[in-house]
Amino acid sequence: MREVLPGIYHWTAVHPNIHIEVSSYWLEDGGVLIDPLLPPDAGIEWFAERSSTPAAIVLSNRHHYRKSDEFVRAYGTPVLCPRAGLHEFTGHDEVAPYDPGERLPGGLTAIEIGALCPDENALHLAAERALFLADGIVRGAQDHGPIGFVPDTLMDDPPETKRQLLQRYGQVLQEVDFDHVLLAHGGPLIGDGRARLQALVEAGGGTVEF
């Protein structure tokens, strides 16, 4: 568990289904979790000692529910999921939809990405010039290595999916003001996130193996 930007904490844990380390985030201001697994070095009890207890969970896509249920049981935390992915949670009364462009808890704003899956979103935190990305861009290792697309085997139509991702991230670079990129798969890019995403788009993309 480490503070990577003022009030933004990052940790990694092994995903129980895909068996690789993934990233989760905590926004101290407002008590917001993004794509949470439990931090192995701190446990769920860590959040009870914060200035804000978990008030909301925001999923960048439906696949990132992860250990949200643990926070729901412990703190009664509501979960926000992109509306396009809400069908995944039939019967989960604590899961509510959000739409692209919507202002979310913690000062986040949802940005539609799509392409990889209909509910793929980025989350922009303007106050810290930070952009949280779901699965469209990943990093080959937690704290080092290149960024790029997931392997073709994880795409329904790789050429078209990559074309759409490049187009959409190009639009985000033009329209959204950010410096840092915080990934769900791979360590955060602090300071050079925008430059590295710009370089990837200008290069026409690239694939990263987990």
C-alpha positions as a Markdown table, in Angstrom:
| # | Residue | x | y | z |
|---|---|---|---|---|
| 1 | Met | 0.0 | 0.0 | 0.0 |
| 2 | Arg | 1.6 | 3.3 | -1.1 |
| 3 | Glu | 0.5 | 6.8 | -1.7 |
| 4 | Val | 1.4 | 7.5 | -5.3 |
| 5 | Leu | -0.2 | 11.0 | -5.5 |
| 6 | Pro | -1.7 | 13.1 | -2.8 |
| 7 | Gly | -4.6 | 11.2 | -1.3 |
| 8 | Ile | -4.3 | 8.4 | -3.9 |
| 9 | Tyr | -3.2 | 5.0 | -2.6 |
| 10 | His | -2.2 | 2.1 | -4.8 |
| 11 | Trp | -1.7 | -1.6 | -4.0 |
| 12 | Thr | -1.4 | -4.9 | -5.8 |
| 13 | Ala | -2.8 | -8.3 | -5.1 |
| 14 | Val | -3.0 | -11.6 | -6.9 |
| 15 | His | -6.3 | -11.9 | -8.7 |
| 16 | Pro | -8.0 | -15.2 | -7.6 |
| 17 | Asn | -9.3 | -16.1 | -11.1 |
| 18 | Ile | -6.5 | -15.0 | -13.4 |
| 19 | His | -3.6 | -15.6 | -10.9 |
| 20 | Ile | -1.6 | -12.5 | -11.7 |
| 21 | Glu | -1.1 | -9.3 | -9.8 |
| 22 | Val | -3.5 | -6.5 | -10.5 |
| 23 | Ser | -3.8 | -3.0 | -9.2 |
| 24 | Ser | -6.4 | -1.3 | -7.0 |
| 25 | Tyr | -6.8 | 2.2 | -5.7 |
| 26 | Trp | -8.1 | 4.2 | -2.8 |
| 27 | Leu | -9.1 | 7.9 | -2.9 |
| 28 | Glu | -8.8 | 9.3 | 0.6 |
| 29 | Asp | -10.9 | 12.3 | -0.3 |
| 30 | Gly | -14.4 | 10.9 | -0.2 |
| 31 | Gly | -13.5 | 7.3 | 0.6 |
| 32 | Val | -13.6 | 5.8 | -2.8 |
| 33 | Leu | -12.3 | 2.5 | -4.0 |
| 34 | Ile | -11.5 | 1.8 | -7.6 |
| 35 | Asp | -11.5 | -1.9 | -8.8 |
| 36 | Pro | -10.7 | -3.3 | -5.4 |
| 37 | Leu | -9.0 | -6.4 | -4.2 |
| 38 | Leu | -8.0 | -6.6 | -0.6 |
| 39 | Pro | -4.5 | -5.2 | 0.2 |
| 40 | Pro | -2.5 | -8.2 | 1.4 |
| 41 | Asp | -0.2 | -6.0 | 3.6 |
| 42 | Ala | -3.0 | -4.1 | 5.3 |
| 43 | Gly | -6.3 | -6.0 | 5.1 |
| 44 | Ile | -9.8 | -4.6 | 5.1 |
| 45 | Glu | -9.3 | -3.2 | 8.6 |
| 46 | Trp | -7.0 | -0.5 | 7.2 |
| 47 | Phe | -9.9 | 1.3 | 5.7 |
| 48 | Ala | -11.8 | 1.6 | 9.0 |
| 49 | Glu | -8.9 | 3.8 | 10.3 |
| 50 | Arg | -9.0 | 6.3 | 7.4 |
| 51 | Ser | -10.4 | 9.8 | 7.6 |
| 52 | Ser | -13.2 | 8.5 | 5.4 |
| 53 | Thr | -14.5 | 4.9 | 5.6 |
| 54 | Pro | -15.3 | 3.3 | 2.3 |
| 55 | Ala | -18.3 | 5.4 | 0.9 |
| 56 | Ala | -18.3 | 4.1 | -2.7 |
| 57 | Ile | -16.7 | 1.6 | -5.0 |
| 58 | Val | -16.3 | 2.6 | -8.7 |
| 59 | Leu | -15.7 | -0.2 | -11.3 |
| 60 | Ser | -13.9 | 0.8 | -14.5 |
| 61 | Asn | -15.7 | -2.1 | -16.1 |
| 62 | Arg | -17.9 | -4.9 | -15.0 |
| 63 | His | -15.0 | -7.4 | -14.8 |
| 64 | His | -13.4 | -5.5 | -11.9 |
| 65 | Tyr | -15.9 | -6.3 | -9.2 |
| 66 | Arg | -13.1 | -8.4 | -7.7 |
| 67 | Lys | -13.5 | -8.3 | -3.8 |
| 68 | Ser | -16.1 | -5.6 | -3.7 |
| 69 | Asp | -18.4 | -7.9 | -1.9 |
| 70 | Glu | -16.0 | -7.9 | 1.1 |
| 71 | Phe | -16.4 | -4.1 | 1.4 |
| 72 | Val | -20.2 | -4.3 | 0.9 |
| 73 | Arg | -20.4 | -6.8 | 3.9 |
| 74 | Ala | -18.0 | -4.9 | 6.1 |
| 75 | Tyr | -19.0 | -1.3 | 5.4 |
| 76 | Gly | -22.2 | -1.4 | 3.4 |
| 77 | Thr | -20.3 | 0.3 | 0.6 |
| 78 | Pro | -22.4 | 0.8 | -2.6 |
| 79 | Val | -20.9 | -0.2 | -5.9 |
| 80 | Leu | -21.1 | 1.8 | -9.1 |
| 81 | Cys | -20.7 | -0.1 | -12.5 |
| 82 | Pro | -20.9 | 1.2 | -16.0 |
| 83 | Arg | -24.6 | 0.9 | -17.2 |
| 84 | Ala | -23.5 | -1.1 | -20.2 |
| 85 | Gly | -22.1 | -3.8 | -17.9 |
| 86 | Leu | -24.9 | -3.8 | -15.3 |
| 87 | His | -26.4 | -7.1 | -16.6 |
| 88 | Glu | -23.5 | -8.9 | -14.9 |
| 89 | Phe | -25.0 | -8.0 | -11.5 |
| 90 | Thr | -28.6 | -9.2 | -11.7 |
| 91 | Gly | -29.7 | -9.7 | -8.1 |
| 92 | His | -26.8 | -7.6 | -6.6 |
| 93 | Asp | -28.9 | -4.8 | -5.0 |
| 94 | Glu | -25.8 | -2.9 | -4.0 |
| 95 | Val | -24.7 | -2.3 | -7.6 |
| 96 | Ala | -26.0 | 0.8 | -9.3 |
| 97 | Pro | -25.3 | 2.1 | -12.9 |
| 98 | Tyr | -23.3 | 5.1 | -14.0 |
| 99 | Asp | -23.1 | 6.7 | -17.5 |
| 100 | Pro | -20.2 | 8.2 | -19.5 |
| 101 | Gly | -19.8 | 11.9 | -18.6 |
| 102 | Glu | -21.3 | 11.4 | -15.2 |
| 103 | Arg | -19.7 | 13.0 | -12.1 |
| 104 | Leu | -18.9 | 10.2 | -9.7 |
| 105 | Pro | -17.9 | 10.0 | -6.0 |
| 106 | Gly | -14.5 | 11.3 | -5.1 |
| 107 | Gly | -14.5 | 13.9 | -8.0 |
| 108 | Leu | -14.2 | 11.2 | -10.7 |
| 109 | Thr | -15.7 | 11.7 | -14.2 |
| 110 | Ala | -16.5 | 8.6 | -16.3 |
| 111 | Ile | -15.1 | 8.6 | -19.9 |
| 112 | Glu | -16.4 | 6.0 | -22.4 |
| 113 | Ile | -13.7 | 3.9 | -24.1 |
| 114 | Gly | -15.6 | 0.8 | -25.3 |
| 115 | Ala | -13.9 | -1.3 | -28.1 |
| 116 | Leu | -12.5 | -4.0 | -25.9 |
| 117 | Cys | -15.9 | -4.4 | -24.2 |
| 118 | Pro | -19.0 | -2.2 | -24.3 |
| 119 | Asp | -18.6 | -1.1 | -20.7 |
| 120 | Glu | -14.9 | -0.2 | -20.8 |
| 121 | Asn | -14.4 | 3.2 | -19.2 |
| 122 | Ala | -11.7 | 5.5 | -18.0 |
| 123 | Leu | -12.0 | 7.6 | -14.9 |
| 124 | His | -10.7 | 11.1 | -14.8 |
| 125 | Leu | -9.7 | 12.8 | -11.5 |
| 126 | Ala | -9.1 | 16.4 | -12.6 |
| 127 | Ala | -7.9 | 17.6 | -9.2 |
| 128 | Glu | -4.9 | 15.4 | -9.4 |
| 129 | Arg | -4.5 | 15.3 | -13.2 |
| 130 | Ala | -5.0 | 11.6 | -13.1 |
| 131 | Leu | -6.6 | 9.1 | -15.5 |
| 132 | Phe | -7.5 | 5.6 | -14.4 |
| 133 | Leu | -7.7 | 3.0 | -17.2 |
| 134 | Ala | -9.4 | -0.4 | -17.1 |
| 135 | Asp | -8.3 | -3.1 | -19.6 |
| 136 | Gly | -7.7 | -1.2 | -22.8 |
| 137 | Ile | -4.1 | -0.4 | -21.9 |
| 138 | Val | -2.0 | -2.7 | -19.7 |
| 139 | Arg | 1.6 | -2.8 | -18.5 |
| 140 | Gly | 3.9 | -5.7 | -18.9 |
| 141 | Ala | 5.1 | -5.6 | -15.3 |
| 142 | Gln | 3.9 | -3.8 | -12.2 |
| 143 | Asp | 6.6 | -1.1 | -11.8 |
| 144 | His | 8.5 | -1.4 | -15.1 |
| 145 | Gly | 8.0 | -2.5 | -18.7 |
| 146 | Pro | 6.1 | -1.1 | -21.6 |
| 147 | Ile | 2.4 | -0.3 | -21.9 |
| 148 | Gly | 0.2 | -1.7 | -24.7 |
| 149 | Phe | -2.8 | -3.7 | -25.6 |
| 150 | Val | -3.8 | -7.1 | -24.2 |
| 151 | Pro | -2.9 | -10.2 | -26.4 |
| 152 | Asp | -5.1 | -10.8 | -29.4 |
| 153 | Thr | -6.5 | -13.9 | -27.8 |
| 154 | Leu | -8.4 | -11.6 | -25.4 |
| 155 | Met | -10.0 | -9.7 | -28.3 |
| 156 | Asp | -13.0 | -10.7 | -30.4 |
| 157 | Asp | -11.8 | -8.9 | -33.5 |
| 158 | Pro | -8.2 | -7.9 | -32.8 |
| 159 | Pro | -7.6 | -5.5 | -35.9 |
| 160 | Glu | -10.9 | -3.7 | -35.3 |
| 161 | Thr | -10.6 | -3.6 | -31.6 |
| 162 | Lys | -7.1 | -2.1 | -31.8 |
| 163 | Arg | -8.2 | 0.5 | -34.4 |
| 164 | Gln | -11.1 | 1.6 | -32.1 |
| 165 | Leu | -8.8 | 1.7 | -29.1 |
| 166 | Leu | -6.3 | 3.9 | -30.9 |
| 167 | Gln | -9.0 | 6.2 | -32.1 |
| 168 | Arg | -10.6 | 6.5 | -28.7 |
| 169 | Tyr | -7.4 | 7.1 | -26.8 |
| 170 | Gly | -6.4 | 9.6 | -29.4 |
| 171 | Gln | -9.6 | 11.5 | -28.6 |
| 172 | Val | -9.0 | 11.3 | -24.9 |
| 173 | Leu | -5.5 | 12.8 | -25.4 |
| 174 | Gln | -7.0 | 15.7 | -27.2 |
| 175 | Glu | -10.0 | 16.3 | -24.9 |
| 176 | Val | -8.8 | 15.4 | -21.4 |
| 177 | Asp | -6.2 | 17.2 | -19.3 |
| 178 | Phe | -4.0 | 14.7 | -17.3 |
| 179 | Asp | -0.4 | 13.9 | -16.6 |
| 180 | His | -0.7 | 10.5 | -14.7 |
| 181 | Val | -2.1 | 7.2 | -15.9 |
| 182 | Leu | -3.2 | 4.7 | -13.2 |
| 183 | Leu | -3.7 | 1.2 | -14.6 |
| 184 | Ala | -5.8 | -1.7 | -13.4 |
| 185 | His | -3.2 | -4.1 | -14.8 |
| 186 | Gly | 0.3 | -2.8 | -14.1 |
| 187 | Gly | 1.8 | -0.1 | -11.8 |
| 188 | Pro | 0.8 | 3.5 | -12.2 |
| 189 | Leu | 2.6 | 5.9 | -14.5 |
| 190 | Ile | 3.3 | 9.0 | -12.4 |
| 191 | Gly | 4.5 | 12.1 | -14.2 |
| 192 | Asp | 5.0 | 10.5 | -17.7 |
| 193 | Gly | 1.6 | 8.8 | -18.1 |
| 194 | Arg | 0.3 | 11.2 | -20.8 |
| 195 | Ala | 3.6 | 11.1 | -22.7 |
| 196 | Arg | 3.7 | 7.3 | -22.7 |
| 197 | Leu | 0.1 | 7.0 | -23.8 |
| 198 | Gln | 0.7 | 9.6 | -26.6 |
| 199 | Ala | 3.8 | 7.6 | -27.8 |
| 200 | Leu | 1.8 | 4.4 | -27.9 |
| 201 | Val | -1.0 | 6.0 | -29.9 |
| 202 | Glu | 1.5 | 7.6 | -32.3 |
| 203 | Ala | 3.3 | 4.3 | -32.8 |
| 204 | Gly | 0.0 | 2.6 | -33.8 |
| 205 | Gly | -0.2 | 0.5 | -30.6 |
| 206 | Gly | 1.6 | -2.6 | -29.4 |
| 207 | Thr | 0.8 | -5.7 | -27.5 |
| 208 | Val | 1.9 | -6.6 | -24.0 |
| 209 | Glu | 2.2 | -10.1 | -22.7 |
| 210 | Phe | 1.2 | -10.7 | -19.1 |
